[in-house]
């Protein structure tokens, strides 16, 4: 009787744990992605990092020096409070993040940008999907630590569309894309540019 109860509890516990896991990494790896976004994923894989599943994955890569913490405030930018991502990036991505802000600040004569999302683990993505059905059900380049989002409706720490500043920002991104440093997509639903840094 005790063995039967123990077996039942073990099975229930196992079912509960598997129910908590909201992603199927093998399935995600086999998914087909739009050619535009596939470029972002291919660029991400060139950093020789596995998909970041959780905070433990991030801690491990930080210890190896493959991920570094990004300061909340810097020259020409701020990072908003992050509820569904972590303020870490691969070193090259941090360099480009700062370059974008510096170039934007110089061209706009002192205006600042707001970064809205950085590295997202698969667990972060699960939590995000609960509140945002538009969040990717597949892999995201955010899962590799080399992508981040920057708002095109929040400049100088104020939520207000500004066509002039948006144009300056997009020109900065176009120049970096031409130089082979990034890919970017203008996301209409999220009011941000999704930026993927190339190795």
C-alpha positions in Angstrom: 0.0 0.0 0.0 2.8 2.4 1.0 4.7 1.6 -2.2 1.6 2.3 -4.3 1.0 5.6 -2.6 4.7 6.5 -3.1 4.5 5.6 -6.8 1.3 7.6 -7.2 2.9 10.7 -5.5 6.0 10.3 -7.7 3.9 10.1 -10.8 1.9 13.2 -9.8 5.0 15.1 -8.9 6.5 14.2 -12.3 3.4 15.3 -14.1 3.4 18.6 -12.2 7.0 19.3 -13.1 6.5 18.5 -16.8 3.4 20.7 -16.8 5.4 23.6 -15.5 7.9 23.3 -18.4 6.2 25.4 -21.0 8.7 24.9 -23.9 9.9 22.1 -26.0 13.4 22.9 -27.0 13.7 20.1 -29.6 10.5 21.2 -31.3 11.6 24.8 -31.2 14.9 23.9 -32.9 13.1 22.2 -35.7 10.6 25.0 -36.4 10.8 27.0 -39.7 11.2 30.7 -39.3 10.6 33.6 -41.7 13.7 34.2 -43.8 14.1 37.8 -42.4 14.1 36.4 -38.8 16.2 33.3 -39.7 19.1 35.7 -40.4 18.8 36.9 -36.7 18.9 33.3 -35.4 21.8 32.4 -37.7 23.8 35.4 -36.4 23.0 34.4 -32.8 24.3 30.9 -33.2 27.7 32.2 -34.3 28.5 33.3 -30.8 28.9 29.6 -29.8 26.4 29.7 -27.0 23.6 27.3 -26.3 20.0 28.6 -26.0 19.6 30.2 -22.5 17.0 28.1 -20.7 17.0 29.8 -17.2 18.9 31.9 -14.7 21.3 29.1 -14.1 22.4 29.1 -17.7 23.0 32.9 -17.5 25.0 32.5 -14.3 27.2 29.8 -15.9 28.0 31.9 -19.0 28.7 35.0 -16.8 31.2 32.9 -14.8 32.9 32.0 -18.1 32.9 35.7 -19.2 30.6 35.0 -22.2 27.9 37.2 -20.8 28.3 40.5 -19.0 26.0 42.7 -17.0 24.9 45.9 -18.8 24.6 49.1 -16.7 21.1 50.5 -16.4 22.3 54.0 -17.3 25.0 55.0 -19.8 26.0 57.6 -22.4 22.9 58.4 -24.3 20.7 55.6 -23.0 18.8 54.1 -20.1 17.4 50.6 -19.6 13.8 50.5 -18.4 12.8 48.1 -15.7 13.0 44.6 -17.1 10.2 42.2 -16.1 10.8 39.6 -18.8 14.5 39.7 -19.6 17.8 40.1 -17.9 20.3 43.0 -18.2 23.1 40.9 -19.6 24.6 40.5 -23.1 27.5 39.0 -24.9 30.4 41.5 -24.8 30.2 42.4 -28.4 26.4 43.1 -28.1 27.1 45.4 -25.1 29.7 47.3 -27.2 27.2 47.8 -30.1 24.4 48.8 -27.7 26.6 51.6 -26.4 27.7 52.5 -29.9 24.1 52.9 -31.0 23.3 55.2 -28.0 26.5 57.2 -28.5 25.8 57.8 -32.2 22.2 58.6 -31.6 23.1 61.1 -28.8 25.7 62.8 -31.1 23.3 63.1 -34.1 20.4 64.3 -31.9 22.5 66.7 -29.9 22.1 65.1 -26.6 18.9 63.0 -26.7 18.7 59.6 -25.0 17.3 56.2 -26.0 15.4 53.6 -23.9 16.3 49.9 -24.2 13.2 47.8 -23.4 14.4 44.2 -23.5 17.8 42.4 -23.5 18.6 38.8 -22.9 15.5 36.5 -22.5 15.7 32.9 -21.2 13.2 30.3 -22.4 11.6 30.6 -18.9 11.3 34.4 -19.3 9.7 33.8 -22.7 7.1 31.4 -21.0 6.2 34.1 -18.5 6.0 36.8 -21.3 3.6 34.6 -23.3 1.2 34.6 -20.4 0.7 38.3 -20.7 1.6 38.9 -24.3 0.1 36.4 -26.8 2.3 38.0 -29.6 5.5 36.8 -27.9 7.3 34.1 -29.9 6.3 30.5 -29.3 9.5 29.5 -31.0 13.1 30.5 -30.5 14.0 34.1 -30.2 17.4 35.7 -30.9 17.0 37.1 -27.4 17.6 33.6 -26.1 21.3 33.7 -27.1 22.3 37.0 -25.4 23.1 39.0 -28.5 19.8 40.8 -29.2 18.0 43.7 -27.6 15.1 46.0 -28.2 15.1 49.8 -28.3 11.9 51.9 -28.2 11.1 54.3 -31.0 8.3 56.0 -29.0 10.3 56.7 -25.8 13.1 59.3 -26.0 14.6 61.4 -23.2 12.8 59.2 -20.7 9.3 60.3 -22.0 6.7 58.1 -23.7 5.8 60.3 -26.8 6.2 59.6 -30.5 8.8 61.8 -32.1 9.2 61.4 -35.8 12.5 63.3 -36.0 14.2 61.3 -33.3 12.8 58.0 -34.7 14.3 58.9 -38.1 17.7 59.7 -36.5 17.6 56.3 -34.6 16.7 54.4 -37.8 19.5 56.0 -39.7 22.0 55.0 -37.0 20.7 51.4 -37.3 20.8 51.5 -41.1 24.5 52.6 -41.0 25.4 49.8 -38.6 23.6 47.2 -40.7 25.5 48.4 -43.8 28.7 48.0 -41.8 27.8 44.3 -41.1 27.5 44.9 -37.4 23.7 44.2 -36.9 20.4 43.1 -38.3 17.3 45.0 -37.2 13.5 44.8 -37.6 11.0 47.5 -36.8 8.3 45.9 -34.7 5.0 47.6 -35.1 3.1 45.9 -32.2 5.8 46.5 -29.6 6.9 50.0 -30.8 10.5 49.0 -30.8 13.4 48.0 -33.1 14.6 44.5 -32.5 18.4 44.5 -32.9 20.6 41.4 -33.3 24.3 41.9 -33.1 26.5 39.9 -35.5 29.7 38.1 -34.5 
